[in-house]
């Protein structure tokens, strides 16, 4: 069965809460000098490759942009402290999801169980055939009961398997990432919050996939556990070092450690994920951000850090529309 880094891609760009208990060996420790040279070359020309907090200004309008990590880690204390003064001066906080959107999503899922679960017809043991055993084992490692995994829609289980076993503790305890820390600060200060997109946008990218494509992606999401944990360690370390563009490129570097893969096919899959999960959403956010900036004096935009860098990153898209961007951290 093919085992690419698809799960890590999903984790980088989605708002599922995970944890930072994956410690120890980093995938970066595996890299040879030649690997590091390729890594350096891959990010050398990426706009805004580094940094977590930025200011965009155009005329009198001011936007502070914060690249978040959707998982819990004690190292977030310092970033939260750096972000707090910007929230104190703001009159609006824009997020991928506000508490209202999260509530709407939960309500929708409760009213529509077939959104995330197979309610009619064959379930995953039949649909996956011989691949079910490996998927079921991966689910057990993450404390997902077999009957829940069996009835999950492939895209939903794929996202669940994107979290390594070592990261499930904080998920179960509902310890959350920087986004939710900023929501808490906003609620304490009475700061209004607004979503960058409708609550079903992200998951709609997966639910629109044909069933066979979902099954293929689920098969591909069953990673070697050691590689998964090493990728999480490396990704977290890169995030806290502010090397955001490297967190995405790391997934491409990791392909070389799965020799059974069809590399050309996997590069294509990764490009598709980057386009759908990042670029297309970034482009849709720009009018929302600019409209908010026109109505308010100072706004803060907090979104997954992977949305900031790159030719299609939020920062570059703002620059193309006449905003001056400066790094603050």
C-alpha positions in Angstrom: 0.0 0.0 0.0 1.3 3.5 -0.9 2.4 5.6 2.0 3.0 9.3 1.2 2.9 12.4 3.3 -0.6 13.3 2.4 -1.7 13.2 6.0 0.8 15.7 7.0 -0.4 18.0 4.3 -3.9 17.8 5.6 -2.7 18.5 9.1 -0.8 21.6 8.0 -3.8 23.2 6.4 -6.7 22.2 8.5 -7.9 23.3 11.9 -8.1 20.0 13.6 -6.7 20.3 17.1 -3.8 18.0 17.9 -0.9 18.0 20.4 2.7 18.6 20.9 3.7 15.4 22.8 5.6 14.1 19.9 9.1 14.7 20.9 12.5 13.2 20.1 14.0 12.5 16.7 13.2 15.1 14.0 12.9 14.3 10.4 15.5 17.0 9.9 18.0 14.7 11.7 17.7 12.3 8.8 18.7 14.8 6.1 22.1 14.6 4.5 24.0 17.7 3.5 22.7 17.2 -0.1 19.2 16.9 1.3 19.6 20.2 3.2 21.0 21.9 0.1 17.9 20.9 -1.8 15.7 22.0 1.1 17.4 25.4 1.1 17.1 25.8 -2.6 13.4 24.9 -2.5 12.6 27.8 -0.1 15.1 30.3 -1.3 12.8 32.2 -3.6 9.6 31.9 -1.7 8.1 35.3 -0.7 7.7 35.8 3.0 9.2 32.4 3.8 9.9 33.4 7.4 7.9 35.1 10.1 4.8 34.6 12.2 3.5 38.2 12.8 3.2 40.8 10.0 1.6 44.2 9.5 0.0 45.2 6.2 -0.7 48.9 5.6 -2.4 50.8 2.8 -3.1 54.4 3.4 -4.6 54.7 6.9 -5.7 51.1 7.0 -3.8 48.6 9.2 -3.9 44.8 9.3 -1.9 42.6 11.6 -1.6 39.1 10.4 -0.6 36.2 12.7 0.4 32.8 11.5 -1.2 30.2 13.8 -0.6 26.6 14.7 -3.8 24.7 15.2 -2.3 22.5 17.9 -1.4 22.8 21.5 2.2 23.4 22.5 3.6 25.1 25.6 5.9 27.2 23.3 2.8 29.0 22.1 2.9 31.0 25.3 5.5 33.4 23.9 3.6 33.8 20.6 0.4 34.5 22.4 2.1 37.1 24.5 3.5 38.8 21.4 0.0 38.7 19.7 -1.9 40.0 22.8 -1.0 43.8 22.3 -2.2 43.7 18.7 -5.5 42.3 19.8 -5.7 44.9 22.5 -5.5 47.6 19.8 -7.8 45.9 17.3 -11.5 46.3 16.7 -12.0 43.0 14.8 -10.4 39.6 14.8 -10.7 37.5 11.6 -10.2 33.8 11.9 -10.7 30.7 9.8 -13.5 29.7 12.2 -15.0 31.7 15.1 -16.8 30.0 17.9 -20.0 30.7 16.0 -18.8 28.8 12.9 -17.5 25.9 15.1 -21.0 25.7 16.7 -22.6 25.8 13.3 -20.4 23.0 12.1 -21.1 20.8 15.1 -24.8 21.5 14.7 -24.7 20.6 11.0 -22.8 17.4 11.7 -25.3 16.4 14.4 -28.3 17.1 12.1 -26.6 15.4 9.1 -24.8 12.2 10.3 -24.1 11.2 6.7 -21.8 14.2 6.4 -19.0 12.4 8.2 -20.3 8.8 8.5 -21.6 6.2 6.0 -25.2 5.7 6.9 -26.2 3.5 4.0 -24.5 0.8 1.9 -21.0 -0.7 2.2 -18.8 0.5 5.0 -15.0 0.8 4.9 -14.1 -2.8 5.6 -15.8 -3.7 2.3 -14.8 -0.6 0.4 -11.2 -1.0 1.3 -10.9 -4.7 0.9 -7.4 -6.0 1.9 -6.3 -2.5 2.9 -8.8 -2.3 5.7 -6.6 -4.1 8.2 -3.8 -1.5 8.0 -6.3 1.4 8.2 -8.1 -0.2 11.2 -4.7 -0.7 13.0 -3.8 2.9 12.4 -7.2 3.9 13.9 -6.7 1.7 17.0 -3.3 3.4 17.5 -5.2 6.7 17.7 -7.8 5.4 20.2 -10.5 5.5 17.5 -12.9 2.5 18.0 -13.1 0.1 15.2 -16.8 0.5 14.7 -16.4 4.3 14.4 -13.5 3.9 11.9 -15.5 1.4 9.8 -18.5 3.8 9.4 -16.4 6.9 8.8 -16.4 8.5 5.4 -12.9 8.1 4.0 -12.1 11.8 4.0 -13.1 12.1 7.7 -11.0 9.2 8.8 -8.1 10.4 6.7 -8.1 13.7 8.6 -8.3 11.7 11.9 -5.3 9.6 10.9 -3.3 12.7 10.1 -2.7 13.0 13.8 0.0 10.7 15.1 -0.7 8.4 18.1 1.6 10.4 20.3 -0.5 13.5 19.7 -3.9 12.1 20.8 -3.7 13.0 24.5 -4.2 16.7 24.1 -6.8 16.1 21.5 -8.9 14.0 23.9 -8.3 16.6 26.7 -9.4 19.4 24.3 -6.2 21.4 24.7 -6.2 23.6 21.7 -3.8 25.7 19.6 -3.1 29.4 19.0 -6.3 30.1 17.2 -8.3 29.2 20.3 -6.0 31.1 22.6 -6.6 34.2 20.5 -10.4 33.5 20.6 -10.2 33.4 24.4 -8.4 36.7 24.5 -10.9 38.3 22.1 -13.9 37.0 24.2 -12.3 38.4 27.4 -11.9 41.8 25.8 -15.2 41.9 24.0 -13.4 42.0 20.7 -15.8 41.1 17.8 -14.8 38.1 15.7 -15.6 37.2 12.1 -14.9 34.2 10.0 -12.8 34.3 6.8 -15.0 31.7 5.1 -18.3 29.8 5.7 -18.0 27.0 8.2 -18.3 24.3 5.6 -15.7 25.6 3.1 -12.8 23.5 4.2 -14.6 20.2 4.6 -16.4 20.8 1.4 -13.1 20.4 -0.4 -13.1 16.8 0.8 -16.8 16.0 0.6 -16.9 17.0 -3.1 -14.3 14.3 -3.9 -15.7 11.1 -5.6 -15.7 8.1 -3.2 -13.0 6.3 -5.1 -10.7 9.3 -4.8 -11.5 9.5 -1.1 -10.6 5.9 -0.6 -7.3 6.3 -2.5 -6.4 9.3 -0.2 -7.3 7.2 2.9 -5.1 4.4 1.7 -2.3 6.8 1.2 -2.7 8.4 4.6 -1.5 5.3 6.5 2.0 6.5 7.2 4.8 4.7 8.9 4.3 5.8 12.6 8.0 6.6 13.1 8.0 8.9 10.0 4.8 10.5 11.1 6.1 11.4 14.5 9.4 12.7 13.1 7.5 14.9 10.7 5.5 16.4 13.5 8.6 17.1 15.6 10.3 18.8 12.6 7.2 20.8 11.7 6.7 22.1 15.2 10.3 23.0 15.5 10.3 24.9 12.2 7.1 26.7 13.1 8.6 28.0 16.4 11.7 29.0 14.5 9.5 31.1 12.2 10.6 29.0 9.1 7.1 28.6 7.8 7.8 27.9 4.1 9.9 25.0 5.2 7.0 23.4 7.0 5.3 22.8 3.7 8.4 21.9 1.7 9.3 19.4 4.4 6.5 17.1 3.1 8.2 17.0 -0.3 11.5 16.2 1.2 9.9 13.4 3.2 9.0 11.6 0.0 12.5 10.2 -0.4 12.0 8.2 2.8 9.2 6.2 1.3 10.9 4.5 -1.6 7.8 2.5 -2.5 6.0 5.7 -3.7 5.5 6.8 -7.2 7.2 10.2 -6.7 5.7 11.8 -9.8 2.2 10.8 -8.7 2.8 12.1 -5.2 4.1 15.4 -6.4 0.9 15.8 -8.4 -1.2 15.0 -5.3 0.7 17.5 -3.2 0.3 20.2 -5.8 -3.4 19.5 -5.8 -3.6 19.8 -2.1 -1.6 23.0 -2.1 -3.9 24.6 -4.7 -7.1 23.5 -3.0 -6.2 23.8 0.7 -4.1 27.0 0.5 -4.1 29.0 -2.8 -7.8 28.9 -3.6 -8.8 29.7 -0.1 -6.2 32.5 0.2 -7.6 34.1 -2.9 -11.1 33.9 -1.6 -10.0 35.5 1.7 -8.5 38.7 0.2 -11.9 40.4 -0.5 -13.1 39.4 2.9 -10.0 40.9 4.6 -10.1 44.1 2.5 -13.8 44.6 3.2 -13.2 44.2 6.9 -10.3 46.7 6.7 -12.5 49.2 5.0 -15.1 49.0 7.9 -12.6 49.0 10.8 -9.6 51.0 11.8 -7.4 48.1 13.0 -8.0 44.4 12.3 -6.1 41.2 13.2 -6.2 38.2 10.9 -5.2 34.9 12.5 -4.9 31.9 10.2 -2.8 28.8 9.8 0.8 29.9 9.2 1.0 27.9 6.0 -1.4 30.5 4.4 1.1 33.3 4.8 4.2 32.6 2.5 4.4 31.9 -1.2 3.4 33.4 -4.5 -0.2 32.6 -3.6 0.2 33.3 0.1 -2.0 35.9 1.8 0.9 38.3 2.3 2.0 38.3 -1.4 -1.7 38.6 -2.5 -2.1 41.7 -0.3 1.1 43.2 -1.7 -0.2 42.7 -5.2 -3.2 44.9 -4.2 -1.1 47.7 -3.0 -0.6 46.8 0.7 2.9 47.3 2.2 3.9 44.3 4.3 6.4 44.3 7.1 7.5 41.6 9.5 7.0 42.3 13.1 8.5 39.3 14.9 
